[in-house]
Amino acid sequence: MHPTRAYVLYNLLSGLAGSTMIAAYVPLLLSIGMSLSEVALLNVVFWTTIVILEIPTGMLADGKSRRFSVSCGVAAVALGFGLYSVVRGFWTAAVAEFLVGIGNAFISGAISAWLADALDRRGEKNKSRHALATGSLVSSLAMVVSGFACAFYLAPAHPRLCWALGAILSVGVFLCVRFAMTDDGEPVHRVSELEACRESFRVLKRKANLIWAASAATCMGLVIPFNLYWVPLVKEKAGSSGVAWAWVPMYGAMALAGYAVRRSKAKAGRETGMIATALLLSGIGLAFLWSFAGFAPLLGLIVLHEFGRGLFAPLLDAYTQQHIEAHYRATYGSLQSFIGKIGYAIVLGAVTLFIWGRPTTGSVITAVLGVAGAGLVISAVLLWFFRPKGAPP
């Protein structure tokens, strides 16, 4: 199977599996007696796990096998989803978060590295942004279908079934990795895990464009409060059915963003202006949520936020892949993700402290999101003015 088709199939199945639980996540935890601050603390467990394991798993992917790394990651995610379907309290949920965090660490860096090297081996290196954007487009469309079905039919009355369904669909993702992905995405010149790590740190210190990209990844951590609290916010404004109907334009916007990146004519390795713009749009979408009481304008801002996020991920991946070499590609991807996740952990810690003891109300949530959005806008402006403009070497 052509690497792009395998990658798109992976994203299709991952989108179906990963979106089953989004509308059920916070409501389930609140229903078993947790507070918003405890939900944030659980996410600290998740992101801390990823931060600790990011670089070791990236080294394993480069030193042993990227396909093996992604397989391990998908298996761990499936186990975590399965455990969440029977969660009883904070500690059970913490173990599930730990498992899903392990899975994400194994997948992070490895899957995009596999795609980039598989295309490079076919002489199609400059098609990586198109492939990444197509994967994002397909994943978003899959999330519209799966997420809407779960939010409308399962999440209101049976939130645990959403997690169980996600675990079952993750088995399909695992089979895709084992049988659709080939060894074409492994580096021709394989180095040891330690050498891949050393080279990743060396290139990060040497290249200003990679420092800029890592800074952008860190700034994107400011979207984490939205991930946690958009469901209770929309539920307060429009009820449980409103969550399901909001899902369609939200992830439809992400699909539209993937299509826009896919059609972009920007030269490979020169996406910095588009990346900063994507961050700006995401920030504007959050910064003004507090100023609207009605559901329609609130949803419009959320859609703008999601569109910016949909632009950001494939653009940053494509830009990064153009500036690194094959033999340490997965390790460097994990290093950049590691740097970004430090920002996520800082944001989550700040949110936990801010909302500790506060009620689960829309005003508290929009205040948190407004601050996060302002941070994104400021970050985007700074990244725009300090963006490197050179082409990749």
C-alpha positions in Angstrom: 0.0 0.0 0.0 1.3 3.5 -0.8 2.5 5.3 2.3 0.0 8.1 1.9 -2.9 5.7 1.7 -1.7 3.8 4.7 -1.3 7.1 6.7 -4.8 8.3 5.6 -6.3 4.9 6.7 -4.5 5.2 10.0 -5.9 8.7 10.5 -9.4 7.6 9.5 -9.5 4.8 12.1 -7.7 6.9 14.7 -10.3 9.7 14.2 -13.2 7.2 14.6 -11.6 5.7 17.8 -10.3 8.9 19.4 -13.5 11.0 19.1 -15.8 8.5 20.8 -15.0 9.7 24.3 -14.6 13.5 23.9 -18.2 14.4 24.6 -18.3 11.8 27.5 -15.0 12.6 29.1 -15.7 15.4 31.5 -19.4 14.6 32.1 -18.4 11.0 33.2 -15.8 12.3 35.6 -18.2 14.9 37.0 -20.9 12.3 37.4 -18.7 10.2 39.7 -18.1 13.1 42.0 -14.9 14.8 40.6 -14.5 18.6 40.4 -13.1 20.6 37.6 -9.8 21.0 39.4 -9.6 17.2 39.8 -10.2 16.8 36.0 -7.3 19.2 35.4 -5.2 17.3 37.8 -5.9 14.1 35.9 -4.7 15.8 32.8 -1.5 16.7 34.6 -1.0 13.0 35.1 -1.6 12.4 31.3 0.8 15.1 30.1 3.4 14.4 32.7 3.5 10.8 31.5 4.0 11.9 27.9 6.7 14.4 28.9 8.7 11.8 30.8 8.4 9.2 28.0 8.5 11.3 24.9 12.3 11.2 24.2 12.9 7.5 25.3 10.1 6.3 23.0 11.3 8.4 20.1 14.8 7.0 20.5 13.2 3.5 20.5 11.4 4.3 17.3 14.6 5.4 15.5 16.8 2.7 17.0 14.4 -0.3 16.7 11.3 0.3 14.6 8.8 3.1 14.1 6.1 0.6 13.1 6.8 -1.3 16.4 6.6 2.0 18.4 3.2 3.0 16.9 1.9 -0.5 17.5 2.8 -0.3 21.2 1.3 3.1 21.4 -2.1 2.1 19.9 -2.2 -1.0 22.2 -1.6 1.1 25.3 -4.3 3.6 24.2 -6.8 0.7 23.7 -6.1 -0.6 27.3 -6.5 2.9 28.7 -9.8 3.4 26.9 -11.0 0.0 28.2 -10.1 0.9 31.8 -11.9 4.2 31.5 -15.1 2.3 30.6 -15.2 0.9 34.1 -13.7 3.9 36.0 -14.8 4.3 39.6 -12.8 7.2 41.0 -9.8 9.4 40.7 -7.1 6.7 41.1 -8.7 4.4 38.5 -8.9 7.3 36.1 -5.3 8.2 36.9 -4.1 4.7 35.8 -6.2 5.0 32.6 -4.7 8.4 31.9 -1.2 6.9 32.5 -1.9 4.2 29.9 -3.2 6.6 27.3 -0.2 8.9 28.0 2.2 6.0 27.4 0.4 5.3 24.1 0.6 8.9 22.9 4.3 9.0 23.8 5.0 5.9 21.6 3.0 7.3 18.7 4.2 10.9 18.9 7.0 11.6 16.5 7.0 8.0 15.1 4.0 8.2 12.8 5.0 11.4 11.0 8.6 10.2 10.8 7.4 7.0 9.2 5.4 8.9 6.6 8.2 11.4 5.8 10.8 8.7 5.3 8.4 6.4 3.3 7.7 9.3 0.9 11.4 10.3 0.8 12.3 6.7 -0.2 9.9 7.0 -3.2 11.3 10.4 -4.2 8.2 12.2 -3.0 9.6 14.2 -0.1 7.8 17.4 -1.2 4.5 15.7 -1.0 4.6 15.3 2.8 2.5 18.4 3.6 -0.2 17.2 1.2 -0.2 13.8 2.8 -0.2 15.3 6.4 -3.1 17.6 5.4 -5.1 14.8 3.8 -4.7 12.7 7.0 -5.9 15.7 9.1 -8.8 16.2 6.7 -9.9 12.5 6.8 -9.4 12.3 10.6 -11.5 15.4 11.2 -14.3 14.0 9.0 -14.2 10.7 10.9 -14.4 12.6 14.1 -17.5 14.4 12.9 -19.3 11.1 12.3 -18.0 9.2 15.3 -18.1 12.0 17.8 -21.6 13.2 16.7 -23.0 9.6 17.0 -21.5 9.1 20.5 -22.4 12.6 21.7 -26.0 12.3 20.5 -26.8 8.7 21.3 -24.4 7.3 23.9 -22.8 10.1 26.0 -26.0 11.6 27.6 -27.1 8.2 29.1 -24.2 5.8 28.7 -20.9 7.7 28.8 -19.0 4.5 29.7 -20.0 2.9 26.4 -18.2 5.7 24.5 -15.0 4.6 26.1 -15.7 0.9 25.4 -16.4 1.7 21.7 -13.2 3.6 21.5 -11.3 0.6 22.8 -12.8 -1.7 20.2 -12.1 0.7 17.4 -8.5 1.1 18.6 -8.1 -2.6 17.8 -8.8 -1.7 14.2 -6.1 1.0 14.4 -3.7 -1.6 15.7 -4.5 -3.9 12.8 -3.9 -1.1 10.3 -0.5 -0.4 11.8 0.5 -4.1 11.6 -0.7 -4.8 8.1 -1.0 -1.5 6.2 2.2 0.2 7.3 5.4 -1.3 5.8 9.1 -1.0 6.6 9.5 1.7 3.9 9.2 4.3 6.6 12.2 3.0 8.6 15.5 5.0 8.1 17.9 3.6 5.6 20.9 4.6 7.7 19.9 3.5 11.2 21.8 4.8 14.2 21.7 3.8 17.9 19.1 5.3 20.2 21.7 7.4 22.0 23.2 8.8 18.8 19.7 9.7 17.5 19.1 11.6 20.8 22.5 13.4 20.6 21.9 14.4 17.0 18.4 15.7 17.8 19.7 18.0 20.6 22.6 19.1 18.4 20.3 20.1 15.5 17.9 21.9 17.8 20.7 24.1 19.2 22.1 24.7 15.7 19.0 25.7 13.8 17.0 28.8 14.6 14.0 27.6 12.5 13.7 24.5 14.7 13.9 26.6 17.9 11.0 28.7 16.4 9.0 25.6 15.7 9.5 24.2 19.2 8.4 27.6 20.6 5.2 27.4 18.5 4.5 23.9 19.7 4.9 25.1 23.3 2.5 28.1 22.8 -0.2 25.7 21.5 -0.4 24.3 25.0 -2.7 27.2 25.8 -5.5 25.3 24.0 -5.6 22.6 26.7 -8.2 24.4 28.9 -10.6 24.4 25.9 -10.1 20.6 25.5 -11.1 20.1 29.1 -14.0 22.4 29.5 -15.8 23.0 26.2 -18.3 20.2 26.8 -19.7 21.5 30.1 -19.7 25.1 28.7 -21.8 24.1 25.6 -23.9 21.8 27.8 -24.8 24.7 30.0 -25.7 26.9 27.0 -27.5 24.4 24.9 -28.0 21.1 26.8 -26.7 17.6 25.9 -28.1 17.7 22.4 -26.3 21.0 21.8 -23.0 19.2 22.5 -23.8 16.8 19.7 -24.9 19.4 17.2 -22.0 21.7 18.1 -19.7 18.8 17.2 -20.5 19.0 13.5 -19.4 22.6 12.7 -16.5 22.3 15.2 -14.8 19.3 13.5 -16.2 20.3 10.1 -14.0 23.5 10.6 -11.0 21.2 11.3 -11.7 19.3 8.1 -12.0 22.5 6.1 -8.6 23.6 7.6 -7.0 20.3 6.5 -8.4 20.9 3.0 -7.0 24.5 3.0 -3.5 23.2 3.9 -3.8 20.5 1.3 -4.5 23.1 -1.4 -1.9 25.5 -0.1 0.7 26.6 -2.7 3.3 27.8 -0.1 6.8 26.4 -0.7 7.7 23.5 1.5 9.7 24.6 4.5 8.3 28.2 4.4 5.1 27.8 6.3 6.0 30.0 9.3 3.6 32.8 8.4 0.7 30.4 8.1 1.6 28.7 11.4 1.6 32.0 13.2 -1.7 32.9 11.6 -3.2 29.6 12.7 -2.2 30.3 16.3 -3.7 33.8 16.0 -7.1 32.5 14.8 -7.2 29.9 17.6 -6.5 32.6 20.1 -9.1 35.0 18.9 -11.7 32.2 19.0 -11.0 31.7 22.8 -10.2 35.3 23.8 -13.8 36.7 23.2 -15.9 33.7 24.5 -16.6 35.6 27.7 -18.2 38.5 25.9 -21.2 36.6 24.5 -24.1 35.1 26.4 -25.9 33.6 23.4 -25.1 30.1 22.0 -24.8 31.1 18.3 -21.9 33.6 18.7 -20.2 31.4 21.2 -20.3 28.5 18.7 -19.0 30.8 15.9 -16.0 31.6 18.0 -15.4 27.9 18.9 -15.5 27.1 15.1 -12.9 29.8 14.5 -10.7 28.3 17.2 -11.0 24.8 15.7 -10.2 26.1 12.2 -7.0 27.6 13.5 -6.1 24.4 15.3 -6.8 22.4 12.1 -4.4 24.6 10.2 -1.7 24.4 12.9 -0.9 20.7 13.3 -0.2 19.6 9.7 1.6 22.9 8.9 3.9 22.5 11.9 4.6 18.8 11.2 5.4 19.6 7.5 7.6 22.5 8.4 9.6 20.5 11.0 10.0 17.4 8.7 11.6 19.6 6.0 14.4 20.7 8.4 15.5 17.3 9.9 17.2 14.2 8.6 15.9 10.7 8.3 18.0 8.8 10.9 16.9 10.8 13.9 13.5 12.0 12.6 11.3 10.2 15.2 13.6 11.2 18.1 13.6 14.8 17.1 9.8 14.7 16.7 9.5 13.4 20.2 12.0 16.1 21.5 9.9 18.9 19.9 6.8 17.3 21.4 8.5 17.0 24.8 9.3 20.7 24.7 5.8 21.5 23.7 4.3 19.3 26.5 6.2 21.2 29.1 4.1 24.2 28.2 1.0 22.0 28.4 2.0 20.9 31.9 2.6 24.5 33.0 -0.8 25.6 31.7 -2.6 22.7 33.4 -0.9 23.5 36.7 -2.0 27.1 36.4 -5.6 26.2 35.5 -5.7 23.7 38.4 -4.7 26.4 40.9 -7.0 29.0 39.4 -10.2 26.9 39.5 -9.5 25.1 42.8 -12.6 25.3 44.9 -14.6 27.2 42.3 -18.0 26.1 41.0 -18.5 24.3 37.6 -20.1 27.3 35.9 -19.9 28.9 32.4 -18.5 32.1 33.8 -15.6 30.4 35.5 -14.9 28.4 32.3 -15.0 31.4 29.9 -12.7 33.3 32.2 -10.1 30.6 32.0 -10.5 30.3 28.2 -10.4 34.1 27.8 -7.0 34.2 29.5 -5.7 31.3 27.4 -7.0 32.9 24.2 -5.2 36.2 25.1 -2.0 34.2 25.6 -2.4 32.6 22.2 -2.9 35.9 20.5 0.2 37.4 22.1 2.2 34.3 21.3 1.1 34.4 17.6 2.1 38.1 17.2 5.6 37.4 18.7 6.1 34.3 16.6 5.1 36.3 13.5 7.6 39.1 14.1 10.4 36.6 15.0 9.7 34.0 12.3 12.6 32.7 10.3 12.1 33.2 6.6 14.7 31.0 5.0 14.1 27.8 3.0 15.1 24.4 4.4 18.7 23.3 3.7 
